[in-house]
Amino acid sequence: MKEIAYTLALLSIPMLTLACHRTESSQTSTPSNPAAKAVSYKYEIRDAGTFGSGEAETIHATVGKNELSVQEGRLTVNGKAYGTLKDKDSILVDESGKVMVNGMQRSPE
C-alpha cells in the first residue's frame, strides 16, 4: 500500500509542475505586435443594364453616372456625403442614385 501511495505521489509532481508552468506562461505572455482589426464594406452600384459590386475597406467605384467612394469609413455618393459606416455594412446605389445602407435608405448629410 505504501508503494502505491509513493508511486502516486511521484507521478503527481510532474503534473503539478506542468500546471504551474501553464498558468505562469499564460499570465505573462503578451502579443508583441497585435494586429489591427480590418474593416470591410460590401457594395453594389447599378446603372441601366450594368452594375459593379465587391467588398473592400476603401472603395472608389463608378458605374454609368453613379460614383461611390468610401474612405476611412465615410460614404460619399455622387459627390454628396452620406455619413459613416460600420464594419460589414452593405451599400447599394441604384440606377437613380438612391443610396441604401443595410436595406435602409440614406439621405445626404
MODELLER restraints for C-alpha pairs under 7 A, 6 or more apart:
rsr = mdl.restraints
at = mdl.atoms
rsr.add(forms.Gaussian(group=physical.xy_distance, feature=features.Distance(at['CA:39:A'], at['CA:57:A']), mean=5.68, stdev=0.5))
rsr.add(forms.Gaussian(group=physical.xy_distance, feature=features.Distance(at['CA:39:A'], at['CA:87:A']), mean=5.02, stdev=0.5))
rsr.add(forms.Gaussian(group=physical.xy_distance, feature=features.Distance(at['CA:39:A'], at['CA:88:A']), mean=7.00, stdev=0.5))
rsr.add(forms.Gaussian(group=physical.xy_distance, feature=features.Distance(at['CA:40:A'], at['CA:55:A']), mean=6.35, stdev=0.5))
rsr.add(forms.Gaussian(group=physical.xy_distance, feature=features.Distance(at['CA:40:A'], at['CA:56:A']), mean=4.90, stdev=0.5))
rsr.add(forms.Gaussian(group=physical.xy_distance, feature=features.Distance(at['CA:40:A'], at['CA:57:A']), mean=4.32, stdev=0.5))
rsr.add(forms.Gaussian(group=physical.xy_distance, feature=features.Distance(at['CA:40:A'], at['CA:87:A']), mean=5.64, stdev=0.5))
rsr.add(forms.Gaussian(group=physical.xy_distance, feature=features.Distance(at['CA:40:A'], at['CA:88:A']), mean=5.53, stdev=0.5))
rsr.add(forms.Gaussian(group=physical.xy_distance, feature=features.Distance(at['CA:41:A'], at['CA:55:A']), mean=5.40, stdev=0.5))
rsr.add(forms.Gaussian(group=physical.xy_distance, feature=features.Distance(at['CA:41:A'], at['CA:56:A']), mean=5.48, stdev=0.5))
rsr.add(forms.Gaussian(group=physical.xy_distance, feature=features.Distance(at['CA:41:A'], at['CA:57:A']), mean=5.99, stdev=0.5))
rsr.add(forms.Gaussian(group=physical.xy_distance, feature=features.Distance(at['CA:41:A'], at['CA:87:A']), mean=6.35, stdev=0.5))
rsr.add(forms.Gaussian(group=physical.xy_distance, feature=features.Distance(at['CA:41:A'], at['CA:88:A']), mean=4.99, stdev=0.5))
rsr.add(forms.Gaussian(group=physical.xy_distance, feature=features.Distance(at['CA:41:A'], at['CA:89:A']), mean=5.21, stdev=0.5))
rsr.add(forms.Gaussian(group=physical.xy_distance, feature=features.Distance(at['CA:41:A'], at['CA:90:A']), mean=5.90, stdev=0.5))
rsr.add(forms.Gaussian(group=physical.xy_distance, feature=features.Distance(at['CA:42:A'], at['CA:54:A']), mean=5.81, stdev=0.5))
rsr.add(forms.Gaussian(group=physical.xy_distance, feature=features.Distance(at['CA:42:A'], at['CA:55:A']), mean=4.25, stdev=0.5))
rsr.add(forms.Gaussian(group=physical.xy_distance, feature=features.Distance(at['CA:42:A'], at['CA:56:A']), mean=6.72, stdev=0.5))
rsr.add(forms.Gaussian(group=physical.xy_distance, feature=features.Distance(at['CA:42:A'], at['CA:88:A']), mean=6.77, stdev=0.5))
rsr.add(forms.Gaussian(group=physical.xy_distance, feature=features.Distance(at['CA:42:A'], at['CA:89:A']), mean=6.37, stdev=0.5))
rsr.add(forms.Gaussian(group=physical.xy_distance, feature=features.Distance(at['CA:42:A'], at['CA:90:A']), mean=4.61, stdev=0.5))
rsr.add(forms.Gaussian(group=physical.xy_distance, feature=features.Distance(at['CA:42:A'], at['CA:91:A']), mean=6.09, stdev=0.5))
rsr.add(forms.Gaussian(group=physical.xy_distance, feature=features.Distance(at['CA:43:A'], at['CA:53:A']), mean=5.33, stdev=0.5))
rsr.add(forms.Gaussian(group=physical.xy_distance, feature=features.Distance(at['CA:43:A'], at['CA:54:A']), mean=5.57, stdev=0.5))
rsr.add(forms.Gaussian(group=physical.xy_distance, feature=features.Distance(at['CA:43:A'], at['CA:55:A']), mean=6.17, stdev=0.5))
rsr.add(forms.Gaussian(group=physical.xy_distance, feature=features.Distance(at['CA:43:A'], at['CA:90:A']), mean=5.66, stdev=0.5))
rsr.add(forms.Gaussian(group=physical.xy_distance, feature=features.Distance(at['CA:43:A'], at['CA:91:A']), mean=4.55, stdev=0.5))
rsr.add(forms.Gaussian(group=physical.xy_distance, feature=features.Distance(at['CA:43:A'], at['CA:92:A']), mean=5.81, stdev=0.5))
rsr.add(forms.Gaussian(group=physical.xy_distance, feature=features.Distance(at['CA:44:A'], at['CA:51:A']), mean=6.90, stdev=0.5))
rsr.add(forms.Gaussian(group=physical.xy_distance, feature=features.Distance(at['CA:44:A'], at['CA:52:A']), mean=5.57, stdev=0.5))
rsr.add(forms.Gaussian(group=physical.xy_distance, feature=features.Distance(at['CA:44:A'], at['CA:53:A']), mean=4.17, stdev=0.5))
rsr.add(forms.Gaussian(group=physical.xy_distance, feature=features.Distance(at['CA:44:A'], at['CA:54:A']), mean=6.79, stdev=0.5))
rsr.add(forms.Gaussian(group=physical.xy_distance, feature=features.Distance(at['CA:44:A'], at['CA:91:A']), mean=6.28, stdev=0.5))
rsr.add(forms.Gaussian(group=physical.xy_distance, feature=features.Distance(at['CA:44:A'], at['CA:92:A']), mean=4.89, stdev=0.5))
rsr.add(forms.Gaussian(group=physical.xy_distance, feature=features.Distance(at['CA:44:A'], at['CA:93:A']), mean=6.35, stdev=0.5))
rsr.add(forms.Gaussian(group=physical.xy_distance, feature=features.Distance(at['CA:45:A'], at['CA:51:A']), mean=5.37, stdev=0.5))
rsr.add(forms.Gaussian(group=physical.xy_distance, feature=features.Distance(at['CA:45:A'], at['CA:52:A']), mean=5.19, stdev=0.5))
rsr.add(forms.Gaussian(group=physical.xy_distance, feature=features.Distance(at['CA:45:A'], at['CA:53:A']), mean=6.33, stdev=0.5))
rsr.add(forms.Gaussian(group=physical.xy_distance, feature=features.Distance(at['CA:45:A'], at['CA:63:A']), mean=6.31, stdev=0.5))
rsr.add(forms.Gaussian(group=physical.xy_distance, feature=features.Distance(at['CA:45:A'], at['CA:92:A']), mean=5.90, stdev=0.5))
rsr.add(forms.Gaussian(group=physical.xy_distance, feature=features.Distance(at['CA:45:A'], at['CA:93:A']), mean=4.73, stdev=0.5))
rsr.add(forms.Gaussian(group=physical.xy_distance, feature=features.Distance(at['CA:45:A'], at['CA:94:A']), mean=6.12, stdev=0.5))
rsr.add(forms.Gaussian(group=physical.xy_distance, feature=features.Distance(at['CA:46:A'], at['CA:52:A']), mean=6.62, stdev=0.5))
rsr.add(forms.Gaussian(group=physical.xy_distance, feature=features.Distance(at['CA:46:A'], at['CA:63:A']), mean=6.56, stdev=0.5))
rsr.add(forms.Gaussian(group=physical.xy_distance, feature=features.Distance(at['CA:46:A'], at['CA:93:A']), mean=6.13, stdev=0.5))
rsr.add(forms.Gaussian(group=physical.xy_distance, feature=features.Distance(at['CA:46:A'], at['CA:94:A']), mean=4.90, stdev=0.5))
rsr.add(forms.Gaussian(group=physical.xy_distance, feature=features.Distance(at['CA:46:A'], at['CA:95:A']), mean=5.08, stdev=0.5))
rsr.add(forms.Gaussian(group=physical.xy_distance, feature=features.Distance(at['CA:47:A'], at['CA:63:A']), mean=6.20, stdev=0.5))
rsr.add(forms.Gaussian(group=physical.xy_distance, feature=features.Distance(at['CA:47:A'], at['CA:64:A']), mean=5.62, stdev=0.5))
rsr.add(forms.Gaussian(group=physical.xy_distance, feature=features.Distance(at['CA:47:A'], at['CA:94:A']), mean=6.75, stdev=0.5))
rsr.add(forms.Gaussian(group=physical.xy_distance, feature=features.Distance(at['CA:47:A'], at['CA:95:A']), mean=4.36, stdev=0.5))
rsr.add(forms.Gaussian(group=physical.xy_distance, feature=features.Distance(at['CA:48:A'], at['CA:95:A']), mean=6.24, stdev=0.5))
rsr.add(forms.Gaussian(group=physical.xy_distance, feature=features.Distance(at['CA:51:A'], at['CA:63:A']), mean=6.28, stdev=0.5))
rsr.add(forms.Gaussian(group=physical.xy_distance, feature=features.Distance(at['CA:52:A'], at['CA:63:A']), mean=6.43, stdev=0.5))
rsr.add(forms.Gaussian(group=physical.xy_distance, feature=features.Distance(at['CA:58:A'], at['CA:70:A']), mean=5.35, stdev=0.5))
rsr.add(forms.Gaussian(group=physical.xy_distance, feature=features.Distance(at['CA:58:A'], at['CA:71:A']), mean=5.27, stdev=0.5))
rsr.add(forms.Gaussian(group=physical.xy_distance, feature=features.Distance(at['CA:59:A'], at['CA:69:A']), mean=5.18, stdev=0.5))
rsr.add(forms.Gaussian(group=physical.xy_distance, feature=features.Distance(at['CA:59:A'], at['CA:70:A']), mean=4.87, stdev=0.5))
rsr.add(forms.Gaussian(group=physical.xy_distance, feature=features.Distance(at['CA:59:A'], at['CA:71:A']), mean=6.85, stdev=0.5))
rsr.add(forms.Gaussian(group=physical.xy_distance, feature=features.Distance(at['CA:60:A'], at['CA:68:A']), mean=5.86, stdev=0.5))
rsr.add(forms.Gaussian(group=physical.xy_distance, feature=features.Distance(at['CA:60:A'], at['CA:69:A']), mean=4.60, stdev=0.5))
rsr.add(forms.Gaussian(group=physical.xy_distance, feature=features.Distance(at['CA:60:A'], at['CA:70:A']), mean=6.75, stdev=0.5))
rsr.add(forms.Gaussian(group=physical.xy_distance, feature=features.Distance(at['CA:61:A'], at['CA:67:A']), mean=5.82, stdev=0.5))
rsr.add(forms.Gaussian(group=physical.xy_distance, feature=features.Distance(at['CA:61:A'], at['CA:68:A']), mean=5.25, stdev=0.5))
rsr.add(forms.Gaussian(group=physical.xy_distance, feature=features.Distance(at['CA:61:A'], at['CA:69:A']), mean=6.53, stdev=0.5))
rsr.add(forms.Gaussian(group=physical.xy_distance, feature=features.Distance(at['CA:62:A'], at['CA:68:A']), mean=6.23, stdev=0.5))
rsr.add(forms.Gaussian(group=physical.xy_distance, feature=features.Distance(at['CA:66:A'], at['CA:78:A']), mean=5.94, stdev=0.5))
rsr.add(forms.Gaussian(group=physical.xy_distance, feature=features.Distance(at['CA:66:A'], at['CA:97:A']), mean=6.29, stdev=0.5))
rsr.add(forms.Gaussian(group=physical.xy_distance, feature=features.Distance(at['CA:67:A'], at['CA:77:A']), mean=5.64, stdev=0.5))
rsr.add(forms.Gaussian(group=physical.xy_distance, feature=features.Distance(at['CA:67:A'], at['CA:78:A']), mean=5.02, stdev=0.5))
rsr.add(forms.Gaussian(group=physical.xy_distance, feature=features.Distance(at['CA:68:A'], at['CA:76:A']), mean=5.98, stdev=0.5))
rsr.add(forms.Gaussian(group=physical.xy_distance, feature=features.Distance(at['CA:68:A'], at['CA:77:A']), mean=4.63, stdev=0.5))
rsr.add(forms.Gaussian(group=physical.xy_distance, feature=features.Distance(at['CA:68:A'], at['CA:78:A']), mean=6.55, stdev=0.5))
rsr.add(forms.Gaussian(group=physical.xy_distance, feature=features.Distance(at['CA:69:A'], at['CA:75:A']), mean=5.98, stdev=0.5))
rsr.add(forms.Gaussian(group=physical.xy_distance, feature=features.Distance(at['CA:69:A'], at['CA:76:A']), mean=5.09, stdev=0.5))
rsr.add(forms.Gaussian(group=physical.xy_distance, feature=features.Distance(at['CA:69:A'], at['CA:77:A']), mean=6.30, stdev=0.5))
rsr.add(forms.Gaussian(group=physical.xy_distance, feature=features.Distance(at['CA:70:A'], at['CA:76:A']), mean=6.30, stdev=0.5))
rsr.add(forms.Gaussian(group=physical.xy_distance, feature=features.Distance(at['CA:73:A'], at['CA:84:A']), mean=5.43, stdev=0.5))
rsr.add(forms.Gaussian(group=physical.xy_distance, feature=features.Distance(at['CA:73:A'], at['CA:85:A']), mean=5.17, stdev=0.5))
rsr.add(forms.Gaussian(group=physical.xy_distance, feature=features.Distance(at['CA:74:A'], at['CA:83:A']), mean=5.75, stdev=0.5))
rsr.add(forms.Gaussian(group=physical.xy_distance, feature=features.Distance(at['CA:74:A'], at['CA:84:A']), mean=4.43, stdev=0.5))
rsr.add(forms.Gaussian(group=physical.xy_distance, feature=features.Distance(at['CA:74:A'], at['CA:85:A']), mean=6.18, stdev=0.5))
rsr.add(forms.Gaussian(group=physical.xy_distance, feature=features.Distance(at['CA:75:A'], at['CA:81:A']), mean=6.01, stdev=0.5))
rsr.add(forms.Gaussian(group=physical.xy_distance, feature=features.Distance(at['CA:75:A'], at['CA:82:A']), mean=5.26, stdev=0.5))
rsr.add(forms.Gaussian(group=physical.xy_distance, feature=features.Distance(at['CA:75:A'], at['CA:83:A']), mean=5.72, stdev=0.5))
rsr.add(forms.Gaussian(group=physical.xy_distance, feature=features.Distance(at['CA:75:A'], at['CA:84:A']), mean=5.96, stdev=0.5))
rsr.add(forms.Gaussian(group=physical.xy_distance, feature=features.Distance(at['CA:75:A'], at['CA:85:A']), mean=6.84, stdev=0.5))
rsr.add(forms.Gaussian(group=physical.xy_distance, feature=features.Distance(at['CA:76:A'], at['CA:82:A']), mean=5.65, stdev=0.5))
rsr.add(forms.Gaussian(group=physical.xy_distance, feature=features.Distance(at['CA:80:A'], at['CA:108:A']), mean=6.02, stdev=0.5))
rsr.add(forms.Gaussian(group=physical.xy_distance, feature=features.Distance(at['CA:81:A'], at['CA:108:A']), mean=5.59, stdev=0.5))
rsr.add(forms.Gaussian(group=physical.xy_distance, feature=features.Distance(at['CA:81:A'], at['CA:109:A']), mean=5.77, stdev=0.5))
rsr.add(forms.Gaussian(group=physical.xy_distance, feature=features.Distance(at['CA:82:A'], at['CA:106:A']), mean=6.68, stdev=0.5))
rsr.add(forms.Gaussian(group=physical.xy_distance, feature=features.Distance(at['CA:82:A'], at['CA:107:A']), mean=6.41, stdev=0.5))
rsr.add(forms.Gaussian(group=physical.xy_distance, feature=features.Distance(at['CA:82:A'], at['CA:108:A']), mean=4.75, stdev=0.5))
rsr.add(forms.Gaussian(group=physical.xy_distance, feature=features.Distance(at['CA:82:A'], at['CA:109:A']), mean=5.64, stdev=0.5))
rsr.add(forms.Gaussian(group=physical.xy_distance, feature=features.Distance(at['CA:83:A'], at['CA:109:A']), mean=6.66, stdev=0.5))
rsr.add(forms.Gaussian(group=physical.xy_distance, feature=features.Distance(at['CA:89:A'], at['CA:101:A']), mean=6.65, stdev=0.5))
rsr.add(forms.Gaussian(group=physical.xy_distance, feature=features.Distance(at['CA:89:A'], at['CA:102:A']), mean=6.04, stdev=0.5))
rsr.add(forms.Gaussian(group=physical.xy_distance, feature=features.Distance(at['CA:90:A'], at['CA:101:A']), mean=5.51, stdev=0.5))
rsr.add(forms.Gaussian(group=physical.xy_distance, feature=features.Distance(at['CA:90:A'], at['CA:102:A']), mean=5.04, stdev=0.5))
rsr.add(forms.Gaussian(group=physical.xy_distance, feature=features.Distance(at['CA:91:A'], at['CA:100:A']), mean=5.75, stdev=0.5))
rsr.add(forms.Gaussian(group=physical.xy_distance, feature=features.Distance(at['CA:91:A'], at['CA:101:A']), mean=4.62, stdev=0.5))
rsr.add(forms.Gaussian(group=physical.xy_distance, feature=features.Distance(at['CA:91:A'], at['CA:102:A']), mean=6.50, stdev=0.5))
rsr.add(forms.Gaussian(group=physical.xy_distance, feature=features.Distance(at['CA:92:A'], at['CA:99:A']), mean=5.84, stdev=0.5))
rsr.add(forms.Gaussian(group=physical.xy_distance, feature=features.Distance(at['CA:92:A'], at['CA:100:A']), mean=5.05, stdev=0.5))
rsr.add(forms.Gaussian(group=physical.xy_distance, feature=features.Distance(at['CA:92:A'], at['CA:101:A']), mean=6.45, stdev=0.5))
rsr.add(forms.Gaussian(group=physical.xy_distance, feature=features.Distance(at['CA:93:A'], at['CA:99:A']), mean=4.73, stdev=0.5))
rsr.add(forms.Gaussian(group=physical.xy_distance, feature=features.Distance(at['CA:93:A'], at['CA:100:A']), mean=6.45, stdev=0.5))
rsr.add(forms.Gaussian(group=physical.xy_distance, feature=features.Distance(at['CA:99:A'], at['CA:105:A']), mean=5.79, stdev=0.5))
rsr.add(forms.Gaussian(group=physical.xy_distance, feature=features.Distance(at['CA:99:A'], at['CA:106:A']), mean=5.60, stdev=0.5))
rsr.add(forms.Gaussian(group=physical.xy_distance, feature=features.Distance(at['CA:100:A'], at['CA:106:A']), mean=5.67, stdev=0.5))
